[in-house]
Amino acid sequence: DISAFIPVAPGLVAHYTMDETDGAALIDASGFGRAGTYQDTNGVLTLNQEPLAAGRSAMFTEGALAEIGPGVLPVFENFSVSLWANLGEANSASSIVSRGDGAGDPFALLWFSAGDQALVAEEALTLGQTHHLMAVVDGNQVTVYVDGVSVGTESIVTFADNANNSLQLGAANGILGINGRL
């Protein structure tokens, strides 16, 4: 009998590797069962793309997204989100990660806009290159890191999360979609 013990990082809520090869299921690799779905009703989604760091990646275009629905994730207070991204040109502001209920503007953790490719701290990303992005939310402060370097801290309206909020990757409520791989 051979078994393996895989330690889970303290405080880990979910881990999405995006290495699915087909279908609509977004698998939670943490073992907590917090699965989501891929949706391409507003854009084009291509799975099983070349890896950005490890595993595979998913290509999101103009509103395609991955969503972890309401009630799946716990309520967020102070938290961090990190991911690998390789972004292309966008026609307008784009949301990489957002959390909201669809009634009004979602809370966008990481975003960039056409023209200056700004993150929350207005740090330029090199389009077409792979970057590790992380946002750390502590009360009403968000600090954004690009490739391990803090690019700034901004004050935000305190994020009042609730169980009705979903988490979306690649868009916000099916709009403000990215063109790129996560």
C-alpha positions in Angstrom: 0.0 0.0 0.0 1.6 3.2 -1.2 0.1 6.6 -0.3 1.3 10.2 -0.6 0.8 13.0 1.8 0.4 16.4 0.1 0.5 19.3 2.6 -2.0 22.1 2.1 -0.8 25.6 2.8 -2.4 27.2 5.9 -5.2 29.5 4.9 -5.5 28.1 1.3 -9.1 28.3 0.1 -8.8 26.9 -3.4 -6.2 26.1 -6.1 -7.1 26.2 -9.8 -4.4 24.9 -12.1 -6.4 25.5 -15.4 -5.1 22.3 -16.9 -8.4 20.9 -18.0 -8.3 19.7 -21.6 -12.0 19.9 -22.4 -15.5 20.4 -20.9 -16.8 23.2 -18.8 -15.6 22.1 -15.3 -13.0 24.2 -13.5 -11.4 21.8 -11.0 -10.2 22.8 -7.6 -6.9 21.0 -7.1 -6.7 21.9 -3.3 -9.0 19.0 -2.4 -11.6 21.3 -0.9 -14.1 20.6 -3.8 -14.6 24.3 -4.6 -15.1 23.7 -8.4 -16.3 26.3 -10.9 -17.2 26.4 -14.6 -15.7 27.8 -17.8 -18.1 30.1 -19.7 -17.7 31.3 -23.3 -21.1 32.8 -24.0 -19.6 36.4 -24.3 -16.3 35.4 -25.8 -14.0 32.6 -26.9 -12.4 30.2 -24.5 -9.6 27.8 -25.5 -8.4 25.1 -23.0 -5.2 23.1 -22.9 -2.9 25.9 -24.0 0.9 26.1 -23.4 1.9 26.4 -19.8 2.7 29.7 -18.2 4.5 28.3 -15.2 3.4 24.7 -14.6 0.5 22.5 -15.9 -1.5 24.1 -18.8 -3.3 27.4 -19.3 -6.6 28.6 -20.6 -7.0 31.4 -23.3 -9.7 33.9 -22.6 -10.9 36.3 -25.3 -13.3 39.3 -24.9 -15.6 38.1 -22.1 -15.0 34.4 -21.8 -14.5 33.6 -18.1 -14.1 31.0 -15.4 -16.5 31.4 -12.5 -16.6 30.0 -9.0 -20.3 30.6 -8.2 -22.1 32.1 -5.2 -21.8 30.1 -2.0 -18.8 28.0 -3.2 -16.1 30.2 -1.6 -16.1 31.5 1.9 -16.6 35.2 2.6 -13.4 37.1 2.1 -12.0 39.7 4.5 -8.3 40.1 4.4 -7.0 37.8 1.6 -4.6 37.4 -1.3 -5.1 36.2 -4.9 -2.2 35.2 -7.1 -1.9 33.9 -10.6 0.2 33.7 -13.8 -0.9 35.8 -16.7 0.2 36.5 -20.3 -2.0 39.3 -21.6 -2.6 40.7 -25.1 -4.1 43.9 -26.3 -7.5 44.9 -25.1 -10.2 47.2 -26.5 -11.0 48.7 -23.1 -10.4 48.2 -19.4 -10.2 44.5 -18.6 -10.7 42.5 -15.4 -8.3 39.7 -14.6 -9.9 38.7 -11.3 -13.1 40.0 -9.9 -15.5 39.2 -7.0 -19.1 40.5 -7.1 -22.8 39.6 -7.3 -23.6 41.1 -10.8 -25.7 43.9 -9.2 -23.5 46.9 -9.9 -19.7 47.1 -10.3 -17.8 44.1 -9.1 -14.7 44.4 -7.0 -11.8 44.0 -9.5 -8.7 42.7 -7.8 -6.4 43.0 -10.8 -7.2 44.9 -13.9 -5.5 46.7 -16.7 -6.7 49.1 -19.3 -5.9 49.6 -23.0 -3.3 52.1 -23.7 -1.3 52.0 -20.5 -1.9 48.4 -19.4 -2.3 49.7 -15.9 -2.7 47.6 -12.8 -4.4 49.0 -9.7 -1.0 50.7 -8.9 -0.7 51.8 -12.6 2.4 49.6 -13.2 2.9 48.7 -16.8 2.9 45.1 -17.8 4.7 43.9 -20.9 2.1 42.5 -23.2 2.8 39.1 -24.6 5.1 38.2 -21.6 4.3 36.0 -18.7 4.0 37.7 -15.3 3.2 36.5 -11.8 0.5 38.8 -10.4 -0.7 39.0 -6.8 -3.1 41.2 -5.0 -3.1 41.4 -1.1 -6.2 43.0 0.4 -5.9 44.2 4.0 -8.9 46.2 5.1 -9.2 49.1 2.8 -5.7 48.7 1.3 -4.7 46.6 -1.7 -1.1 46.0 -2.5 -0.3 44.7 -6.0 2.8 42.6 -6.8 4.2 41.9 -10.3 6.8 39.2 -10.5 7.4 39.4 -6.8 7.9 43.2 -6.6 5.4 45.5 -5.0 4.2 48.0 -7.6 2.2 50.0 -5.1 -0.5 50.2 -2.5 -3.9 51.9 -3.1 -6.8 52.7 -0.8 -10.0 51.1 -1.8 -13.5 51.1 -0.5 -13.6 48.4 2.2 -14.6 45.3 0.4 -17.9 44.0 2.0 -18.0 40.4 0.7 -21.0 38.1 1.2 -22.1 34.6 0.2 -23.9 35.9 -2.9 -20.7 37.0 -4.6 -19.0 34.8 -7.2 -15.3 34.9 -8.2 -14.6 35.4 -11.9 -11.3 34.9 -13.7 -10.8 36.6 -17.1 -13.8 39.0 -16.9 -16.2 40.8 -14.6 -19.8 39.7 -14.9 -19.1 38.5 -18.5 -17.8 42.0 -19.6 -14.5 43.8 -19.3 -12.9 40.5 -20.6 -9.2 40.0 -21.1 -7.4 38.8 -24.2 -4.8 36.4 -22.8 -3.9 33.3 -20.9 -4.2 32.5 -17.2 
